[in-house]
């Protein structure tokens, strides 16, 4: 499966300081649940589509069918056996021949020398959370299962299964948590400036 071949990255859930006198096994430290985020696809763009920007999500019967429907600003991925086509562009209530799921936005436009589309998937047991961080671009989130609670300065959004939300402008501090009864599986769709670090630590004021 695609996800088994791609790089995984985890935002820090907690920092553990172990005094020298305290004996804690490495195995027990590894057993602490973490909010895991996996990169499943990337695609470079020379420029953004004109107008207001939305992410349109569709499902297809096969990954080949999703790839056949791709445009220049779309990414096709397979996640847990389901083929997705994720397209950046104007708000779209029809899609590109798949099962339309949602059109999320508008997300913030921004200026950059070039752009990168990036698709991440979360795998976050209940009660886990990311560190406070930011991204050099805009994102949108679609919850496939579980529940996400996302905090930005002065704003909190709860996203339940089958719901979606646009993020905040680039470089806005944020923290995401898995707040449902089951594991949070979330599509996270980014357009970022690839000349900058994809994520950096922040403080929440």
Backbone as a chain_set.jsonl record, in Angstrom:
{"seq": "XXXXXXXXXXXXXXXXXXXXXXXXXXXXXXXXXXXXXXXXXXXXXXXXXXXXXXXXXXXXXXXXXXXXXXXXXXXXXXXXXXXXXXXXXXXXXXXXXXXXXXXXXXXXXXXXXXXXXXXXXXXXXXXXXXXXXXXXXXXXXXXXXXXXXXXXXXXXXXXXXXXXXXXXXXXXXXXXXXXXXXXXXXXXXXXXXXXXXXXXXXXXX", "coords": {"N": [[0.847, -1.199, 0.0], [0.336, 2.317, -0.576], [0.833, 3.994, 1.645], [2.547, 2.503, 3.224], [4.979, 2.77, 2.025], [5.87, 5.302, 2.233], [7.302, 8.281, 3.713], [7.077, 8.79, 7.239], [6.021, 11.215, 9.608], [6.051, 12.595, 12.873], [4.502, 14.89, 14.952], [5.646, 16.292, 18.007], [4.304, 14.899, 20.888], [4.609, 14.989, 23.647], [7.136, 16.03, 25.96], [9.588, 14.132, 27.508], [11.367, 14.023, 30.454], [13.864, 12.281, 31.943], [14.994, 11.567, 35.029], [18.281, 10.697, 36.255], [18.254, 8.819, 38.268], [15.938, 7.491, 37.915], [14.512, 4.645, 36.612], [13.477, 3.923, 33.528], [12.176, 2.014, 31.017], [13.111, 1.76, 27.54], [11.23, 0.588, 25.94], [8.776, 1.057, 27.261], [8.604, 3.822, 27.004], [8.304, 4.044, 24.268], [5.785, 3.04, 23.983], [3.967, 5.013, 24.527], [1.115, 6.64, 23.329], [0.974, 8.443, 20.229], [0.399, 11.348, 18.204], [0.329, 10.8, 15.012], [1.509, 11.822, 11.853], [1.401, 11.302, 8.422], [3.068, 11.704, 5.387], [1.639, 11.422, 2.22], [1.616, 12.188, -0.438], [3.059, 14.457, -2.841], [3.198, 17.381, -4.938], [4.615, 19.564, -7.238], [3.926, 23.036, -8.038], [3.889, 25.673, -10.387], [2.449, 27.985, -10.153], [-0.469, 29.402, -8.499], [-3.923, 28.435, -8.965], [-6.301, 30.714, -10.493], [-8.427, 33.083, -8.682], [-10.725, 32.423, -5.886], [-9.631, 29.891, -3.63], [-10.177, 26.461, -3.224], [-10.241, 23.161, -1.801], [-11.231, 20.302, -3.405], [-12.616, 17.207, -2.723], [-12.808, 13.906, -3.821], [-13.887, 10.48, -4.199], [-12.833, 7.463, -5.838], [-13.317, 4.396, -7.717], [-10.957, 3.02, -8.219], [-7.386, 3.577, -7.892], [-6.146, 4.068, -10.331], [-8.294, 5.076, -11.815], [-8.755, 7.462, -10.457], [-6.319, 8.763, -10.966], [-6.543, 9.069, -13.72], [-8.38, 11.08, -13.886], [-7.08, 13.317, -13.003], [-6.131, 16.763, -12.822], [-3.895, 19.548, -13.585], [-3.612, 20.676, -11.103], [-4.202, 18.805, -9.18], [-4.123, 15.922, -6.993], [-3.745, 12.446, -6.748], [-4.398, 9.83, -4.524], [-4.103, 6.79, -2.587], [-5.705, 5.589, 0.23], [-5.946, 3.49, 2.874], [-7.113, 1.593, 1.167], [-8.94, 3.092, -0.274], [-9.44, 5.172, -3.04], [-8.553, 8.47, -3.655], [-9.209, 11.644, -5.13], [-7.869, 14.781, -5.044], [-8.337, 18.07, -5.451], [-7.069, 21.259, -6.095], [-8.507, 24.386, -6.525], [-11.193, 26.371, -7.937], [-14.307, 26.622, -6.063], [-16.142, 23.636, -6.166], [-18.878, 21.799, -6.933], [-19.419, 19.56, -8.352], [-17.247, 17.982, -9.188], [-14.905, 15.636, -10.668], [-15.814, 13.359, -11.943], [-15.773, 11.397, -10.005], [-16.993, 10.108, -6.809], [-18.359, 12.696, -5.246], [-17.199, 14.3, -2.345], [-16.588, 16.586, -0.703], [-16.099, 20.175, -0.808], [-13.713, 22.337, 0.183], [-13.124, 25.378, 1.757], [-13.058, 29.007, 1.424], [-9.444, 28.816, 1.131], [-6.498, 30.538, 2.264], [-4.902, 32.692, -0.053], [-1.5, 33.22, -1.067], [1.703, 34.743, -1.644], [4.48, 33.311, -3.307], [7.676, 32.065, -4.495], [7.377, 29.626, -5.806], [5.175, 26.775, -5.601], [3.912, 24.079, -3.557], [1.938, 21.247, -3.555], [0.76, 19.248, -0.976], [-0.14, 16.244, 0.577], [-1.218, 14.973, 3.577], [-1.841, 12.416, 6.04], [-3.483, 11.774, 9.057], [-2.978, 9.699, 11.949], [-4.194, 9.179, 14.767], [-4.564, 8.29, 18.009], [-7.245, 8.508, 20.474], [-7.055, 11.363, 22.603], [-4.468, 12.121, 22.007], [-2.207, 14.641, 20.748], [-0.843, 17.235, 18.623], [2.262, 19.095, 18.72], [2.487, 22.678, 19.247], [2.565, 24.404, 16.264], [3.429, 25.719, 12.976], [2.758, 26.321, 9.437], [4.217, 27.071, 6.202], [2.147, 28.046, 4.458], [-1.176, 27.304, 3.217], [-3.904, 25.299, 4.447], [-6.286, 22.555, 4.429], [-8.728, 20.524, 6.059], [-10.095, 17.256, 6.301], [-12.115, 15.026, 7.948], [-11.947, 11.636, 8.126], [-12.491, 9.591, 9.927], [-13.216, 9.47, 13.448], [-12.582, 12.346, 15.558], [-11.519, 15.698, 15.327], [-10.052, 18.365, 17.111], [-9.131, 21.591, 16.598], [-6.941, 24.146, 17.378], [-6.326, 27.569, 16.996], [-4.811, 30.827, 17.533], [-7.208, 32.492, 19.337], [-9.294, 31.053, 18.172], [-11.203, 28.06, 17.894], [-11.924, 24.955, 16.419], [-14.084, 22.223, 16.018], [-14.029, 19.214, 14.355], [-15.93, 16.757, 13.04], [-16.482, 13.269, 12.069], [-16.694, 12.975, 8.583], [-16.874, 15.672, 8.21], [-15.442, 18.901, 7.325], [-12.849, 21.447, 7.275], [-11.434, 24.635, 6.516], [-8.087, 25.868, 7.052], [-6.11, 28.376, 8.757], [-4.465, 31.53, 7.828], [-1.131, 31.407, 6.269], [1.649, 30.579, 8.414], [0.331, 30.75, 10.822], [0.092, 29.956, 14.227], [-0.823, 26.712, 15.464], [-2.624, 23.966, 16.977], [-3.457, 20.607, 16.971], [-5.781, 18.12, 18.052], [-6.795, 14.793, 18.901], [-9.957, 14.147, 19.665], [-12.134, 12.489, 19.787], [-13.931, 9.323, 20.318], [-12.68, 7.315, 18.957], [-9.819, 6.401, 16.865], [-8.329, 9.115, 15.188], [-8.557, 9.671, 11.824], [-7.483, 11.562, 9.291], [-7.623, 13.562, 6.425], [-5.269, 15.822, 5.33], [-4.766, 18.657, 3.605], [-2.479, 20.527, 1.849], [-1.181, 23.607, 0.505], [1.893, 24.951, -0.01], [4.819, 27.046, 0.499], [7.618, 25.811, -0.899], [10.233, 26.567, -0.439], [10.615, 27.087, 2.175], [10.812, 25.712, 5.538], [8.691, 22.936, 6.087], [7.215, 22.65, 8.457], [7.279, 24.389, 11.55], [8.225, 24.938, 14.984], [6.073, 26.658, 17.282], [4.628, 29.16, 19.498], [1.632, 29.358, 21.361], [-0.347, 32.102, 21.742]], "CA": [[0.0, 0.0, 0.0], [1.135, 3.532, -0.72], [1.244, 4.572, 2.927], [3.632, 1.734, 3.802], [6.219, 3.074, 1.341], [6.169, 6.737, 2.298], [7.898, 8.82, 4.942], [6.189, 9.183, 8.319], [6.557, 12.207, 10.525], [5.186, 12.758, 14.036], [4.714, 16.058, 15.782], [5.918, 15.871, 19.378], [3.123, 14.908, 21.742], [5.031, 15.441, 24.969], [8.578, 15.895, 26.2], [9.804, 13.346, 28.705], [12.666, 14.21, 31.076], [14.056, 11.125, 32.809], [16.099, 11.721, 35.979], [19.229, 9.589, 36.187], [17.925, 7.805, 39.268], [14.664, 6.852, 37.575], [14.712, 3.633, 35.591], [12.331, 3.814, 32.639], [12.632, 1.25, 29.857], [12.854, 2.357, 26.228], [9.987, 0.014, 25.403], [7.612, 1.729, 27.832], [8.527, 5.157, 26.41], [7.801, 3.904, 22.906], [4.379, 2.654, 24.024], [3.113, 6.184, 24.72], [0.441, 6.967, 22.062], [1.408, 9.682, 19.591], [-0.355, 11.892, 17.073], [1.197, 10.514, 13.871], [1.123, 12.408, 10.565], [2.131, 10.647, 7.342], [2.998, 12.306, 4.053], [1.275, 10.416, 1.228], [1.821, 12.666, -1.813], [3.477, 15.833, -3.089], [3.193, 17.772, -6.349], [5.017, 20.974, -7.385], [3.138, 23.931, -8.886], [4.564, 26.929, -10.712], [1.588, 29.098, -9.719], [-1.772, 29.022, -7.97], [-5.072, 28.696, -9.834], [-6.88, 32.039, -10.231], [-9.662, 33.18, -7.901], [-10.786, 31.809, -4.561], [-9.063, 28.548, -3.63], [-10.842, 25.405, -2.466], [-9.853, 21.781, -2.034], [-12.354, 19.417, -3.684], [-12.261, 15.811, -2.448], [-13.663, 12.882, -4.43], [-13.399, 9.106, -4.155], [-12.975, 6.697, -7.078], [-13.292, 2.941, -7.518], [-9.56, 2.577, -8.233], [-6.405, 4.656, -7.972], [-5.95, 4.384, -11.75], [-9.406, 5.936, -12.239], [-8.509, 8.79, -9.881], [-5.214, 9.363, -11.709], [-7.012, 9.435, -15.058], [-9.19, 12.304, -13.772], [-6.26, 14.386, -12.431], [-5.768, 17.978, -13.537], [-2.563, 20.025, -13.193], [-3.607, 21.087, -9.694], [-4.838, 17.723, -8.425], [-3.29, 14.821, -6.518], [-4.475, 11.196, -6.524], [-3.759, 9.006, -3.496], [-4.89, 5.684, -2.038], [-5.601, 5.562, 1.682], [-6.715, 2.379, 3.433], [-7.871, 0.939, 0.107], [-9.86, 4.031, -0.932], [-8.747, 6.087, -3.953], [-9.0, 9.853, -3.521], [-8.716, 12.712, -5.999], [-7.909, 16.016, -4.261], [-8.084, 19.089, -6.47], [-7.013, 22.655, -5.681], [-9.064, 25.249, -7.562], [-12.416, 27.041, -7.506], [-15.302, 25.774, -5.411], [-16.62, 22.685, -7.17], [-19.914, 20.935, -6.382], [-19.625, 18.443, -9.266], [-16.09, 17.11, -9.196], [-14.285, 15.226, -11.925], [-16.267, 12.021, -12.307], [-15.792, 10.499, -8.863], [-18.02, 10.355, -5.8], [-18.023, 13.969, -4.607], [-17.273, 14.248, -0.888], [-16.655, 17.922, -0.121], [-15.266, 21.237, -1.362], [-13.336, 22.987, 1.427], [-12.47, 26.661, 1.556], [-11.79, 29.288, 0.729], [-8.204, 28.879, 1.877], [-5.804, 31.804, 2.026], [-3.891, 32.828, -1.096], [-0.274, 33.856, -0.602], [2.726, 34.863, -2.689], [5.69, 32.52, -3.121], [8.371, 31.849, -5.772], [6.729, 28.448, -6.371], [4.236, 26.198, -4.647], [3.923, 22.632, -3.436], [0.777, 20.566, -2.992], [1.176, 18.136, -0.116], [-1.25, 15.557, 1.233], [-0.866, 14.208, 4.774], [-2.916, 11.679, 6.715], [-3.212, 11.584, 10.486], [-3.34, 8.45, 12.623], [-4.047, 9.746, 16.104], [-5.458, 7.724, 19.023], [-7.919, 9.499, 21.314], [-6.272, 12.006, 23.646], [-3.168, 12.592, 21.537], [-2.229, 15.967, 20.128], [0.41, 17.723, 18.06], [2.831, 20.273, 19.356], [2.095, 23.93, 18.588], [3.416, 24.539, 15.091], [2.834, 26.458, 11.856], [3.178, 25.897, 8.102], [4.403, 28.207, 5.295], [1.121, 27.973, 3.42], [-2.571, 27.135, 3.626], [-4.318, 23.905, 4.524], [-7.687, 22.207, 4.644], [-8.796, 19.247, 6.766], [-11.307, 16.451, 6.143], [-12.033, 13.928, 8.902], [-12.497, 10.379, 7.618], [-13.039, 8.918, 11.103], [-12.809, 10.127, 14.686], [-12.915, 13.767, 15.746], [-10.37, 16.59, 15.519], [-10.238, 19.711, 17.651], [-7.982, 22.366, 16.143], [-6.849, 25.457, 18.034], [-5.486, 28.672, 16.529], [-5.017, 31.952, 18.456], [-8.54, 33.088, 19.32], [-10.288, 30.273, 17.43], [-11.191, 26.614, 18.044], [-12.872, 24.282, 15.54], [-14.25, 20.784, 16.207], [-14.37, 18.621, 13.064], [-16.37, 15.376, 13.256], [-16.39, 12.382, 10.92], [-17.429, 13.442, 7.411], [-16.857, 17.133, 8.149], [-14.192, 19.496, 6.844], [-12.616, 22.83, 7.684], [-10.211, 25.288, 6.053], [-7.229, 26.357, 8.112], [-5.886, 29.808, 8.89], [-3.417, 31.991, 6.913], [0.206, 30.857, 6.499], [2.451, 30.921, 9.599], [-0.512, 30.884, 12.01], [0.278, 28.847, 15.164], [-1.971, 25.818, 15.613], [-2.475, 22.716, 17.696], [-4.557, 19.687, 16.657], [-5.932, 17.043, 19.022], [-7.792, 13.757, 18.636], [-10.859, 14.321, 20.8], [-13.268, 11.57, 19.697], [-13.808, 8.043, 21.006], [-11.853, 6.421, 18.159], [-8.636, 6.966, 16.238], [-8.564, 10.176, 14.209], [-7.992, 9.538, 10.483], [-7.795, 12.883, 8.746], [-6.943, 14.063, 5.241], [-4.807, 17.19, 5.541], [-4.374, 19.089, 2.262], [-1.666, 21.737, 1.949], [-0.386, 24.245, -0.535], [2.901, 25.645, 0.79], [6.031, 27.558, -0.129], [8.606, 24.753, -0.655], [11.54, 27.114, -0.085], [10.648, 27.208, 3.631], [10.556, 24.48, 6.274], [7.271, 22.602, 6.03], [6.618, 22.917, 9.772], [8.219, 24.909, 12.536], [7.588, 25.082, 16.302], [5.532, 27.983, 17.603], [3.962, 29.318, 20.791], [0.238, 29.793, 21.249], [-0.609, 33.235, 22.615]], "C": [[0.874, 1.236, 0.0], [1.665, 4.004, 0.613], [2.415, 3.813, 3.549], [4.981, 2.061, 3.177], [6.649, 4.515, 1.516], [6.617, 7.149, 3.69], [6.84, 9.196, 5.953], [6.866, 10.236, 9.173], [5.583, 12.394, 11.649], [5.521, 14.057, 14.719], [4.842, 15.591, 17.224], [4.654, 15.991, 20.21], [3.48, 15.403, 23.134], [6.528, 15.26, 25.082], [8.759, 15.17, 27.519], [11.226, 13.58, 29.198], [12.846, 13.113, 32.108], [15.229, 11.373, 33.742], [16.992, 10.486, 35.954], [18.85, 8.464, 37.14], [16.678, 7.025, 38.918], [14.896, 5.898, 36.42], [13.432, 3.498, 34.781], [12.804, 3.107, 31.382], [12.3, 1.983, 28.581], [11.545, 1.848, 25.676], [8.773, 0.742, 25.939], [7.472, 3.13, 27.27], [7.948, 5.095, 25.009], [6.317, 3.583, 22.871], [3.448, 3.836, 24.219], [2.442, 6.539, 23.387], [0.886, 8.324, 21.54], [0.439, 10.066, 18.482], [0.565, 11.785, 15.85], [0.634, 11.169, 12.608], [2.024, 11.82, 9.484], [1.962, 11.434, 6.047], [2.688, 11.222, 3.039], [1.459, 10.885, -0.209], [2.308, 14.104, -1.799], [3.418, 16.102, -4.587], [3.582, 19.24, -6.461], [4.08, 21.726, -8.317], [3.963, 25.181, -9.163], [3.773, 28.117, -10.192], [0.286, 28.541, -9.18], [-2.859, 29.22, -9.02], [-5.656, 30.074, -9.523], [-8.106, 31.952, -9.325], [-9.56, 32.56, -6.521], [-10.352, 30.351, -4.647], [-9.832, 27.622, -2.688], [-10.132, 24.089, -2.747], [-11.116, 20.954, -2.247], [-11.897, 17.973, -3.538], [-13.297, 14.889, -3.063], [-13.048, 11.51, -4.195], [-13.713, 8.407, -5.47], [-12.877, 5.208, -6.773], [-11.877, 2.394, -7.48], [-8.642, 3.791, -8.286], [-6.149, 5.038, -9.426], [-7.055, 5.301, -12.265], [-9.222, 7.347, -11.694], [-7.391, 9.497, -10.631], [-5.647, 9.823, -13.093], [-7.809, 10.73, -15.042], [-8.385, 13.493, -13.25], [-6.127, 15.567, -13.391], [-4.372, 18.409, -13.068], [-2.479, 20.387, -11.718], [-4.305, 20.059, -8.806], [-3.815, 16.661, -8.059], [-4.19, 13.617, -6.295], [-3.7, 10.344, -5.528], [-4.696, 7.87, -3.115], [-4.631, 5.595, -0.551], [-6.525, 4.49, 2.213], [-7.638, 1.755, 2.387], [-8.86, 1.817, -0.624], [-9.05, 5.008, -1.771], [-9.389, 7.464, -3.877], [-8.409, 10.709, -4.635], [-8.948, 14.021, -5.265], [-7.432, 17.143, -5.161], [-8.119, 20.479, -5.865], [-7.517, 23.533, -6.818], [-10.302, 25.956, -7.05], [-13.354, 26.075, -6.798], [-16.003, 24.924, -6.463], [-17.617, 21.739, -6.518], [-20.163, 19.705, -7.248], [-18.458, 17.465, -9.266], [-15.664, 16.726, -10.598], [-14.599, 13.78, -12.266], [-16.261, 11.016, -11.186], [-17.001, 10.748, -7.967], [-17.624, 11.611, -5.036], [-18.208, 13.846, -3.107], [-17.43, 15.632, -0.277], [-15.809, 18.884, -0.936], [-14.99, 22.204, -0.211], [-12.641, 24.312, 1.141], [-13.416, 27.807, 1.869], [-10.599, 29.231, 1.682], [-7.448, 30.131, 1.448], [-4.839, 31.7, 0.848], [-2.652, 33.483, -0.487], [0.731, 33.858, -1.747], [3.955, 34.031, -2.324], [6.364, 32.338, -4.475], [7.825, 30.645, -6.537], [5.878, 27.832, -5.263], [4.366, 24.672, -4.65], [2.596, 22.17, -2.859], [1.287, 19.391, -2.164], [-0.046, 17.57, 0.58], [-0.692, 14.734, 2.381], [-2.093, 13.454, 5.276], [-2.537, 11.521, 8.177], [-3.646, 10.199, 10.931], [-3.13, 8.722, 14.101], [-5.04, 9.11, 17.072], [-6.112, 8.816, 19.861], [-6.991, 10.042, 22.394], [-4.908, 12.486, 23.213], [-3.313, 13.95, 20.857], [-0.871, 16.278, 19.534], [1.036, 18.728, 19.014], [2.242, 21.509, 18.691], [3.09, 24.181, 17.456], [2.729, 25.413, 14.054], [3.4, 25.911, 10.558], [3.319, 27.127, 7.2], [3.42, 28.175, 4.13], [-0.247, 27.744, 4.038], [-2.94, 25.66, 3.604], [-5.827, 23.782, 4.651], [-7.721, 20.805, 5.23], [-10.132, 18.58, 6.528], [-11.161, 15.224, 7.032], [-12.729, 12.7, 8.329], [-13.089, 9.535, 8.743], [-12.481, 9.588, 12.354], [-13.26, 11.573, 14.734], [-11.633, 14.542, 16.003], [-10.825, 17.889, 16.156], [-8.972, 20.49, 17.342], [-8.049, 23.75, 16.77], [-5.879, 26.358, 17.282], [-5.647, 29.813, 17.536], [-6.412, 32.56, 18.287], [-9.603, 32.284, 18.605], [-10.079, 28.785, 17.676], [-12.273, 26.018, 17.159], [-12.888, 22.797, 15.883], [-14.759, 20.206, 14.89], [-14.692, 17.143, 13.291], [-16.264, 14.57, 11.963], [-17.278, 12.877, 9.776], [-17.488, 14.947, 7.276], [-15.482, 17.628, 7.738], [-14.072, 20.919, 7.349], [-11.392, 23.372, 6.972], [-9.39, 25.734, 7.253], [-7.156, 27.863, 8.134], [-4.773, 30.238, 7.924], [-2.058, 31.376, 7.23], [0.86, 31.411, 7.764], [1.588, 31.188, 10.836], [-0.264, 29.709, 12.952], [-0.992, 28.019, 15.31], [-1.584, 24.6, 16.433], [-3.68, 21.856, 17.378], [-4.567, 18.554, 17.666], [-6.992, 16.064, 18.547], [-8.722, 13.685, 19.836], [-12.084, 13.415, 20.741], [-13.014, 10.288, 20.48], [-12.894, 7.069, 20.266], [-10.67, 7.151, 17.556], [-9.019, 7.987, 15.175], [-7.81, 9.856, 12.922], [-8.451, 10.765, 9.699], [-6.959, 13.136, 7.491], [-6.552, 15.509, 5.499], [-4.157, 17.647, 4.237], [-3.698, 20.446, 2.344], [-1.304, 22.277, 0.578], [0.58, 25.157, 0.2], [4.005, 26.198, -0.104], [7.147, 26.537, 0.134], [9.997, 25.266, -0.319], [11.698, 27.28, 1.425], [10.411, 25.843, 4.277], [9.061, 24.199, 6.307], [6.561, 22.889, 7.35], [7.694, 23.471, 10.698], [7.506, 25.075, 13.865], [7.164, 26.525, 16.558], [5.079, 27.997, 19.052], [2.561, 29.828, 20.555], [-0.011, 30.907, 22.245], [-2.072, 33.29, 23.023]], "O": [[1.998, 1.223, 0.502], [2.833, 4.38, 0.712], [3.192, 4.389, 4.31], [6.02, 1.683, 3.718], [7.693, 4.914, 0.998], [6.355, 6.476, 4.688], [5.838, 9.827, 5.617], [8.068, 10.19, 9.436], [4.375, 12.356, 11.415], [6.682, 14.315, 15.037], [4.218, 14.606, 17.619], [4.012, 17.041, 20.241], [2.719, 16.163, 23.734], [7.119, 14.436, 24.384], [8.161, 15.542, 28.529], [12.184, 13.364, 28.457], [12.063, 13.021, 33.053], [16.372, 11.387, 33.283], [16.535, 9.378, 35.672], [19.095, 7.293, 36.854], [16.383, 6.009, 39.547], [15.413, 6.29, 35.374], [12.419, 3.016, 35.288], [13.75, 3.565, 30.741], [11.331, 2.74, 28.526], [10.82, 2.59, 25.014], [7.838, 1.025, 25.191], [6.352, 3.601, 27.071], [7.194, 5.978, 24.601], [5.653, 3.818, 21.861], [2.234, 3.676, 24.086], [3.146, 6.724, 22.394], [1.144, 9.244, 22.316], [-0.244, 9.22, 17.905], [1.475, 12.598, 15.684], [-0.562, 11.083, 12.331], [3.248, 11.834, 9.606], [0.847, 11.786, 5.663], [3.384, 10.208, 2.987], [1.458, 10.058, -1.121], [2.016, 14.87, -0.88], [3.564, 15.192, -5.403], [2.942, 20.088, -5.839], [3.515, 21.158, -9.251], [4.652, 25.687, -8.278], [4.352, 29.141, -9.83], [-0.03, 27.367, -9.372], [-2.728, 30.089, -9.882], [-5.52, 30.555, -8.399], [-8.74, 30.903, -9.21], [-8.477, 32.218, -6.046], [-10.664, 29.659, -5.616], [-10.096, 27.951, -1.531], [-9.503, 23.918, -3.791], [-11.981, 20.906, -1.372], [-10.913, 17.56, -4.152], [-14.5, 15.056, -2.862], [-11.836, 11.387, -4.014], [-14.708, 8.703, -6.13], [-12.412, 4.811, -5.704], [-11.613, 1.41, -6.788], [-9.055, 4.886, -8.67], [-5.955, 6.216, -9.725], [-6.792, 6.203, -13.061], [-9.503, 8.322, -12.391], [-7.489, 10.693, -10.908], [-5.175, 10.847, -13.586], [-7.91, 11.408, -16.064], [-8.945, 14.574, -13.07], [-6.024, 15.393, -14.605], [-3.743, 17.726, -12.26], [-1.39, 20.402, -11.145], [-4.923, 20.413, -7.802], [-2.784, 16.513, -8.716], [-5.272, 13.744, -5.722], [-2.491, 10.159, -5.668], [-5.911, 7.96, -3.289], [-3.481, 5.533, -0.115], [-7.741, 4.561, 2.032], [-8.79, 1.429, 2.674], [-9.561, 1.337, -1.515], [-8.089, 5.604, -1.284], [-10.604, 7.609, -4.014], [-7.258, 10.525, -5.032], [-10.079, 14.344, -4.902], [-6.276, 17.173, -5.582], [-9.086, 20.844, -5.197], [-7.022, 23.444, -7.942], [-10.452, 26.127, -5.84], [-13.214, 24.858, -6.918], [-16.406, 25.422, -7.514], [-17.245, 20.959, -5.642], [-21.025, 18.888, -6.922], [-18.662, 16.253, -9.337], [-16.005, 17.386, -11.58], [-13.758, 13.062, -12.808], [-16.699, 9.882, -11.379], [-17.91, 11.499, -8.321], [-16.664, 11.595, -4.266], [-19.235, 13.355, -2.638], [-18.299, 15.843, 0.569], [-14.911, 18.467, -1.668], [-15.915, 22.821, 0.316], [-11.681, 24.362, 0.372], [-14.453, 27.609, 2.502], [-10.713, 29.548, 2.866], [-7.728, 30.709, 0.397], [-4.059, 30.753, 0.753], [-2.752, 34.217, 0.497], [0.622, 33.077, -2.692], [4.411, 34.046, -1.18], [5.701, 32.443, -5.507], [7.812, 30.64, -7.768], [5.869, 28.314, -4.13], [4.857, 24.068, -5.605], [2.174, 22.64, -1.803], [2.149, 18.634, -2.611], [-0.879, 18.308, 1.104], [0.194, 13.901, 2.19], [-3.23, 13.814, 4.972], [-1.399, 11.175, 8.496], [-4.562, 9.605, 10.362], [-2.036, 8.527, 14.631], [-6.241, 9.362, 16.97], [-5.591, 9.927, 19.949], [-6.24, 9.295, 23.02], [-4.241, 13.192, 23.969], [-4.404, 14.346, 20.447], [0.132, 15.662, 19.894], [0.416, 19.154, 19.988], [1.563, 21.394, 17.671], [4.302, 24.172, 17.667], [1.576, 25.805, 14.234], [4.369, 25.153, 10.55], [2.622, 28.122, 7.404], [3.813, 28.266, 2.967], [-0.449, 27.965, 5.232], [-2.371, 24.873, 2.848], [-6.539, 24.746, 4.933], [-6.85, 19.985, 4.937], [-11.176, 19.231, 6.546], [-10.201, 14.466, 6.895], [-13.934, 12.713, 8.078], [-14.083, 8.838, 8.536], [-11.41, 10.194, 12.322], [-14.196, 11.973, 14.043], [-10.775, 14.119, 16.778], [-11.858, 18.446, 15.785], [-7.878, 20.112, 17.761], [-9.071, 24.434, 16.703], [-4.755, 25.962, 16.972], [-6.574, 29.757, 18.344], [-6.748, 33.077, 17.222], [-10.721, 32.772, 18.437], [-8.95, 28.296, 17.673], [-13.404, 26.504, 17.141], [-11.833, 22.179, 16.023], [-15.784, 20.642, 14.366], [-13.821, 16.369, 13.689], [-15.991, 15.121, 10.897], [-18.46, 13.162, 9.973], [-18.088, 15.459, 6.331], [-14.495, 16.894, 7.789], [-15.049, 21.524, 7.79], [-10.401, 22.656, 6.829], [-9.929, 25.95, 8.339], [-8.027, 28.548, 7.598], [-4.189, 29.382, 7.259], [-1.848, 30.877, 8.336], [0.646, 32.566, 8.132], [2.064, 31.789, 11.799], [-0.393, 28.561, 12.528], [-2.1, 28.556, 15.284], [-0.412, 24.25, 16.568], [-4.815, 22.317, 17.498], [-3.515, 18.077, 18.09], [-7.957, 16.442, 17.883], [-8.327, 13.216, 20.903], [-12.988, 13.555, 21.564], [-12.027, 10.171, 21.206], [-12.389, 6.115, 20.857], [-10.528, 8.364, 17.712], [-9.918, 7.753, 14.366], [-6.581, 9.777, 12.918], [-9.643, 10.973, 9.477], [-5.743, 12.948, 7.495], [-7.399, 16.333, 5.845], [-3.136, 17.104, 3.815], [-4.278, 21.406, 2.851], [-1.139, 21.525, -0.382], [0.156, 26.038, 0.948], [4.107, 25.867, -1.286], [7.587, 26.404, 1.276], [10.864, 24.475, 0.053], [12.791, 27.581, 1.904], [9.876, 24.931, 3.645], [8.256, 25.105, 6.527], [5.412, 23.33, 7.346], [8.858, 23.076, 10.637], [6.301, 25.328, 13.886], [7.809, 27.473, 16.112], [5.136, 26.982, 19.746], [2.326, 30.636, 19.657], [0.097, 30.699, 23.454], [-2.473, 34.187, 23.764]]}, "num_chains": 1, "name": "protein.A"}
